[in-house]
Every structure is written in structure tokens, then in C-alpha cells.
Amino acid sequence: MSLVSFAIRICGERALVGKTYAEDRVYDSQIVPVDQTVPTESEPMIILSTDDDKSDVREWDLLRGSRELEVVFEMVLATFVLAKGKNGEQEIEIKIPHTDSGMEASLGFMQRQVMRALMDPLDPWAELFKEFTGRVIRTMGRRGASSEQGVRFAAKQLVLVCDPIPEPDFGEKIPPDSPWGRLIALMEADPNLVIYAQVLREEIENGDDLPSWRRFQASRGWTEARVRNAAFAPADRTETGEAKVMTEGVLERGAMVTVIDEDSDNPLPPED
């Protein structure tokens, strides 16, 4: 499981709770098949999952590349739906019947509710969901219906195919104002997510005690020979710490004389 997929599901789930007919019945990657779940879950529900995931990468740079990740919202109905409306200034409940046309209409309304919740600019979970999913390439819809144990149900999938942000580098120090930093802060404030916040931080920052060139090597999948031949690795192959940086050079009779700043950290090379 990629960390980006995990972040997308957490943010999507939290952004939807209380915003649709499903109310708080929003589930992250429920494994039980829908036709086994519906007889015990008669009220509307949403199951959020990340499915097919493919990337076009170069060599061993597995954390980056053009990516297509399917984010799936499965909306399921097995009973009538109570929708809210207004009669003048008075709020009323409107019963959408448990018929074929009623369930189809309810699913259409639920999809609209899902989209509105995910695009809410005032919800920090929705804002993070948009940041982690990055660019939405296309959307797809899939319908389904069945009857199990005498219960008729209808289901509809909203699929977002997106090109999400890259996976974090191995050993990356998390800036508080980055998407990962803001996600961890929100998770730490949620009693149900605080344990995952600790694990997520450890997974990202594990290895932050390594020198910068070693972290760069690990995140790009470079071999020892390649990183040692690069200009930003230590010239002495026995050195394991940060490489020294050439801060200025002087030409004397055709030869380069270099001045090394012993206190400077070695800058990483520019991105490809």
C-alpha cells in the first residue's frame, strides 16, 4: 500500500462523514462484498477504496512518475431514503421510496452529495483530499443491483482516476505546513486516527539521520556506483557523512584551485 493511497482514503472518508444520505456510515476499504454487507446494513452507506494503480517511471525512481490511481466511492442503498427539504421556512423530511426509480434517483442525489463534500473549500479534510489526489484525469460511473436474502439493493460507483502527488522521499523531514504535515496534525487531533499518525510519521521520516546524498540515493533507487560517481557524493569513497562543498575556485596557470567550506552541507542535484 502506498502512503498516498492511504492519505487519500483517510481524507476522503473524513470529508464525507455527515455530508450525505450515508451520514456516518462511510467505510475505508471494507473487505466484505457488498451483497453480504447490505442485508445487515439496511441504511445507505459509502465504501471508499483505492483500486487499480499504475505508474510510468524511469529506471528505479519508483516514488515518482506519471501515475493513474483509481479512487472509488461505492454508494449502496437497500431501503427508502429520508431526504431533507423545506416547505416555506419549515424543514421537512421527504421519503424517497424503495423502488427502482426511487433508488436510482437516490443514488444520483448521493453522487452529487459526494462531489459537493469533496469540493468543499472550507473543509480541511476535503482540501487535503484535493491536494493528495492532484490532477483528476477522468471520472467513471458504474451501476449495480442485486437481491440477497430477500433484500433488494442498488449500488453505484463513482471512480476518480487521478495523477496524485509523488510519494514522500525515504527519510524526508516533514514540514508542518506541507500536505503530510497538515494531515498528521489533523490525525493527531482525532482519537481514532492518532495511532496511525504516529506510524505514518515514522514511515516517512525513518532514515532522516542519513546524510542527504544517501537519502537522495535511496529515494531514486541509485546504485552505489552511480551515487559515488555523482558530483554531490563524497570524493573519498570511504566517507559516509555529508560531502564538503566547493564554494569558490581560482584559475592559476591553467589549473583549478578549489576552496572547500568544511561547514557546509552538500546540496542535492537538481530534479531531472
C-alpha positions as a printed NumPy array, in Angstrom:
array([[  0.   ,   0.   ,   0.   ],
       [  1.35 ,   3.406,  -0.903],
       [  1.266,   6.229,   1.627],
       [ -0.5  ,   8.491,  -0.866],
       [ -3.334,   5.965,  -1.286],
       [ -3.662,   5.758,   2.498],
       [ -3.806,   9.558,   2.79 ],
       [ -6.413,   9.841,   0.028],
       [ -8.709,   7.304,   1.699],
       [ -8.394,   8.882,   5.156],
       [ -9.094,  12.39 ,   3.819],
       [-11.947,  11.229,   1.596],
       [-13.628,   9.294,   4.391],
       [-13.431,  12.191,   6.855],
       [-14.637,  14.669,   4.224],
       [-17.794,  12.599,   3.59 ],
       [-18.886,  11.803,   7.151],
       [-22.169,  13.555,   7.893],
       [-22.391,  15.092,   4.399],
       [-24.543,  12.546,   2.519],
       [-27.514,  10.221,   2.989],
       [-24.973,   7.742,   4.38 ],
       [-24.377,  10.048,   7.376],
       [-21.551,   8.397,   9.401],
       [-21.753,   5.064,   7.531],
       [-18.629,   5.762,   5.453],
       [-16.147,   2.903,   5.392],
       [-12.491,   2.725,   4.356],
       [-11.785,  -0.281,   2.132],
       [-14.412,  -2.622,   3.534],
       [-13.355,  -6.137,   2.525],
       [-16.742,  -7.875,   2.869],
       [-18.556,  -7.994,  -0.507],
       [-21.456,  -5.583,  -0.866],
       [-24.023,  -8.37 ,  -1.4  ],
       [-23.061,  -9.794,   2.017],
       [-22.996,  -6.425,   3.762],
       [-26.329,  -4.986,   2.643],
       [-28.634,  -7.459,   4.477],
       [-27.144,  -6.269,   7.799],
       [-26.683,  -2.628,   6.754],
       [-30.154,  -1.57 ,   5.632],
       [-29.389,   2.153,   5.632],
       [-27.416,   3.966,   2.89 ],
       [-23.649,   3.602,   3.091],
       [-20.486,   4.541,   1.183],
       [-17.375,   2.396,   0.797],
       [-14.198,   4.241,  -0.219],
       [-11.287,   2.329,  -1.73 ],
       [ -8.242,   2.769,  -3.94 ],
       [ -8.09 ,   0.164,  -6.69 ],
       [ -6.047,  -0.067,  -9.894],
       [ -2.797,   1.866,  -9.68 ],
       [ -0.205,   2.159, -12.437],
       [  2.823,   4.418, -12.914],
       [  5.191,   5.234, -15.753],
       [  8.623,   5.529, -14.126],
       [ 12.225,   5.811, -15.232],
       [ 14.65 ,   3.158, -14.074],
       [ 14.228,   2.659, -10.285],
       [ 12.64 ,   6.025,  -9.486],
       [  9.565,   4.244,  -8.09 ],
       [  8.305,   7.125,  -5.941],
       [  7.659,   9.4  ,  -8.912],
       [  6.384,   9.298, -12.427],
       [  3.116,   9.787, -14.243],
       [  0.534,   7.807, -12.315],
       [ -3.072,   6.684, -12.712],
       [ -4.756,   5.778,  -9.432],
       [ -8.423,   4.817,  -9.19 ],
       [-10.242,   6.265,  -6.176],
       [-13.597,   4.502,  -5.878],
       [-16.681,   5.677,  -3.984],
       [-19.274,   2.892,  -3.832],
       [-22.715,   4.128,  -2.81 ],
       [-25.171,   1.459,  -1.691],
       [-28.904,   1.609,  -0.934],
       [-31.145,  -1.157,   0.425],
       [-34.108,   0.824,   1.753],
       [-36.024,   4.027,   1.275],
       [-34.175,   7.313,   1.858],
       [-35.29 ,  10.216,   4.009],
       [-34.185,  13.403,   2.293],
       [-34.413,  16.852,   3.837],
       [-36.31 ,  19.682,   2.23 ],
       [-38.179,  22.901,   3.022],
       [-41.824,  23.868,   2.949],
       [-41.516,  27.617,   3.149],
       [-39.4  ,  28.235,   6.253],
       [-40.15 ,  24.839,   7.774],
       [-37.713,  21.943,   7.347],
       [-39.364,  18.686,   6.353],
       [-38.32 ,  15.106,   5.554],
       [-39.121,  13.664,   2.152],
       [-39.337,   9.887,   1.784],
       [-37.821,   8.61 ,  -1.459],
       [-39.424,   5.181,  -1.968],
       [-37.595,   1.859,  -2.222],
       [-38.5  ,   1.366,  -5.882],
       [-36.289,   1.039,  -8.938],
       [-36.812,   4.662,  -9.93 ],
       [-36.581,   5.835,  -6.307],
       [-33.271,   4.048,  -5.703],
       [-31.858,   5.346,  -8.99 ],
       [-32.807,   8.893,  -8.038],
       [-31.362,   8.496,  -4.525],
       [-28.049,   7.245,  -5.916],
       [-27.879,  10.219,  -8.26 ],
       [-28.503,  12.589,  -5.353],
       [-25.849,  10.792,  -3.255],
       [-23.269,  11.148,  -6.005],
       [-23.966,  14.877,  -6.096],
       [-23.543,  14.998,  -2.297],
       [-20.207,  13.166,  -2.529],
       [-18.893,  15.574,  -5.148],
       [-20.051,  18.613,  -3.173],
       [-18.376,  17.325,   0.011],
       [-15.075,  16.609,  -1.743],
       [-15.036,  20.055,  -3.351],
       [-15.868,  21.951,  -0.148],
       [-13.222,  24.71 ,   0.2  ],
       [-13.988,  25.181,   3.911],
       [-13.364,  21.57 ,   4.972],
       [ -9.663,  20.887,   5.755],
       [-10.138,  17.173,   5.006],
       [-11.594,  17.959,   1.573],
       [ -8.793,  20.424,   0.848],
       [ -6.199,  17.771,   1.681],
       [ -8.081,  15.213,  -0.423],
       [ -7.753,  17.509,  -3.442],
       [ -4.061,  18.119,  -2.735],
       [ -3.192,  14.435,  -2.408],
       [ -5.204,  13.341,  -5.457],
       [ -3.527,  16.031,  -7.534],
       [ -4.933,  16.085, -11.07 ],
       [ -8.148,  14.235, -11.867],
       [ -7.624,  12.694, -15.309],
       [-11.135,  11.333, -15.837],
       [-14.183,  10.101, -13.975],
       [-16.186,   6.934, -14.491],
       [-19.505,   5.635, -13.2  ],
       [-20.57 ,   2.017, -12.73 ],
       [-24.006,   0.741, -11.744],
       [-25.048,  -2.422,  -9.965],
       [-28.096,  -4.043,  -8.394],
       [-28.949,  -7.389,  -6.828],
       [-31.139,  -9.184,  -4.35 ],
       [-29.731, -11.18 ,  -1.446],
       [-31.662, -12.91 ,   1.325],
       [-34.823, -11.155,   0.189],
       [-33.212,  -7.693,   0.326],
       [-33.11 ,  -5.66 ,  -2.885],
       [-30.292,  -3.189,  -3.125],
       [-28.829,  -0.813,  -5.681],
       [-25.245,   0.383,  -5.917],
       [-23.33 ,   2.939,  -7.921],
       [-19.62 ,   3.605,  -8.142],
       [-18.066,   6.987,  -8.724],
       [-14.475,   6.443,  -9.883],
       [-11.915,   9.24 ,  -9.951],
       [ -8.824,   8.378, -11.979],
       [ -6.149,  10.749, -10.734],
       [ -2.461,  11.543, -11.012],
       [ -1.648,  12.067,  -7.311],
       [  1.284,  13.823,  -5.716],
       [  4.547,  11.823,  -5.507],
       [  5.23 ,   9.502,  -2.611],
       [  7.386,  11.152,   0.094],
       [ 11.124,  10.502,  -0.064],
       [ 12.575,   7.956,   2.33 ],
       [ 13.811,   9.742,   5.447],
       [ 12.147,  13.031,   4.479],
       [ 11.702,  15.509,   7.327],
       [  8.049,  16.551,   7.275],
       [  7.481,  20.345,   7.131],
       [  4.47 ,  21.284,   9.302],
       [  2.867,  23.335,   6.511],
       [  3.189,  20.578,   3.885],
       [  0.233,  18.297,   2.974],
       [  1.804,  15.498,   5.024],
       [  2.395,  17.801,   7.994],
       [ -1.188,  19.093,   7.937],
       [ -2.565,  15.567,   7.541],
       [ -0.62 ,  14.303,  10.554],
       [ -1.789,  17.293,  12.621],
       [ -5.438,  16.519,  11.79 ],
       [ -4.925,  12.831,  12.544],
       [ -3.257,  13.593,  15.878],
       [ -6.341,  15.607,  16.872],
       [ -8.635,  12.642,  16.105],
       [ -8.699,   9.938,  18.819],
       [ -9.491,   7.281,  16.199],
       [ -6.561,   8.252,  13.977],
       [ -3.818,   9.295,  16.401],
       [ -2.17 ,   5.85 ,  16.366],
       [ -1.983,   5.929,  12.557],
       [ -0.487,   9.422,  12.706],
       [  2.446,   8.099,  14.716],
       [  3.007,   5.205,  12.304],
       [  2.722,   7.485,   9.259],
       [  5.311,   9.915,  10.609],
       [  7.709,   7.058,  11.359],
       [  7.272,   5.575,   7.873],
       [  8.113,   8.897,   6.217],
       [ 10.933,  10.076,   8.473],
       [ 12.599,   6.689,   9.017],
       [ 16.183,   7.233,   7.888],
       [ 16.341,  11.007,   8.425],
       [ 19.645,  10.512,  10.272],
       [ 21.334,   9.564,   6.988],
       [ 23.335,  12.173,   5.048],
       [ 21.346,  13.985,   2.384],
       [ 23.057,  12.224,  -0.516],
       [ 22.222,   8.816,   0.954],
       [ 18.556,   9.77 ,   1.32 ],
       [ 18.586,  11.012,  -2.269],
       [ 20.168,   7.735,  -3.398],
       [ 17.548,   5.626,  -1.618],
       [ 14.59 ,   7.647,  -2.904],
       [ 15.786,   7.467,  -6.542],
       [ 16.957,   3.862,  -6.42 ],
       [ 20.508,   4.72 ,  -7.461],
       [ 23.252,   2.113,  -7.206],
       [ 26.353,   2.663,  -5.073],
       [ 28.481,   3.161,  -8.192],
       [ 26.144,   5.784,  -9.603],
       [ 25.844,   7.835,  -6.436],
       [ 29.609,   7.682,  -5.81 ],
       [ 30.305,   8.91 ,  -9.334],
       [ 27.948,  11.848,  -8.87 ],
       [ 29.478,  15.205,  -8.037],
       [ 27.493,  15.668,  -4.822],
       [ 28.701,  12.45 ,  -3.121],
       [ 31.939,  12.486,  -1.066],
       [ 35.031,  12.319,  -3.233],
       [ 36.618,   9.917,  -0.762],
       [ 34.733,   6.631,  -1.154],
       [ 35.426,   5.721,   2.463],
       [ 33.498,   8.757,   3.755],
       [ 29.955,   8.192,   4.982],
       [ 28.914,  11.679,   6.154],
       [ 27.924,  14.818,   4.287],
       [ 30.188,  15.753,   1.39 ],
       [ 32.068,  19.027,   1.541],
       [ 31.059,  21.788,  -0.819],
       [ 33.289,  23.771,  -3.194],
       [ 32.412,  27.39 ,  -2.534],
       [ 34.801,  29.073,  -4.964],
       [ 37.506,  28.304,  -7.483],
       [ 40.545,  30.19 ,  -8.762],
       [ 42.388,  29.532, -12.012],
       [ 46.172,  29.6  , -11.591],
       [ 48.264,  28.909, -14.647],
       [ 45.536,  26.801, -16.206],
       [ 44.839,  24.723, -13.096],
       [ 41.763,  24.968, -10.871],
       [ 42.433,  25.613,  -7.189],
       [ 39.366,  24.853,  -5.078],
       [ 38.348,  26.183,  -1.695],
       [ 36.259,  23.814,   0.44 ],
       [ 33.774,  25.026,   3.012],
       [ 34.099,  22.432,   5.799],
       [ 30.838,  23.509,   7.494],
       [ 28.516,  23.389,   4.505],
       [ 26.137,  20.538,   3.792],
       [ 26.245,  19.099,   0.346],
       [ 23.372,  20.393,  -1.817],
       [ 21.387,  17.801,  -3.721],
       [ 21.425,  17.848,  -7.512],
       [ 18.504,  19.446,  -9.342],
       [ 15.472,  17.321, -10.185],
       [ 15.523,  15.641, -13.591]])
